[in-house]
Amino acid sequence: LLDKCKAEEYRSDIYMLYYGLVRCLNVHIEQSIEKLLDGYHVGMQTGNIESAMINAYCFLTNSFILGRNLAELKVELDSFGKSMVEYKQMSARKMIRPIQLVVSNLL
């Protein structure tokens, strides 16, 4: 439907809500991980920074839950964390901080 309406500016919001909050209740979160990362990229491209960062948070949280390699996850957490600070998205930054601490402690 998004492709049909050519509503790119809403794609990040819809991916965040659907793949981050709704779909994970019905199907395995592994099936949503790629779309959350897409939502981040689309949000950054269209200027919807807040939604992009929430997509990043959902992506990182789900990646941790899925048991991704902790070394790779630490690199992504640091990268997204720097972006969050750079774009002054401190609420999203504070949400990923506990995951960063757990990953650092486990390494």
Rosetta blueprint (number, residue, H / E / L):
1 L L
2 L H
3 D H
4 K H
5 C H
6 K L
7 A L
8 E H
9 E H
10 Y H
11 R H
12 S H
13 D H
14 I H
15 Y H
16 M H
17 L H
18 Y H
19 Y H
20 G H
21 L H
22 V H
23 R H
24 C H
25 L H
26 N L
27 V L
28 H L
29 I H
30 E H
31 Q H
32 S L
33 I H
34 E H
35 K H
36 L H
37 L H
38 D H
39 G H
40 Y H
41 H H
42 V H
43 G H
44 M H
45 Q H
46 T H
47 G L
48 N L
49 I H
50 E H
51 S H
52 A H
53 M H
54 I H
55 N H
56 A H
57 Y H
58 C H
59 F H
60 L H
61 T H
62 N H
63 S H
64 F H
65 I H
66 L H
67 G L
68 R L
69 N L
70 L H
71 A H
72 E H
73 L H
74 K H
75 V H
76 E H
77 L H
78 D H
79 S H
80 F H
81 G H
82 K H
83 S H
84 M H
85 V H
86 E H
87 Y L
88 K L
89 Q L
90 M H
91 S H
92 A H
93 R H
94 K H
95 M H
96 I H
97 R H
98 P H
99 I H
100 Q H
101 L H
102 V H
103 V H
104 S H
105 N H
106 L H
107 L L
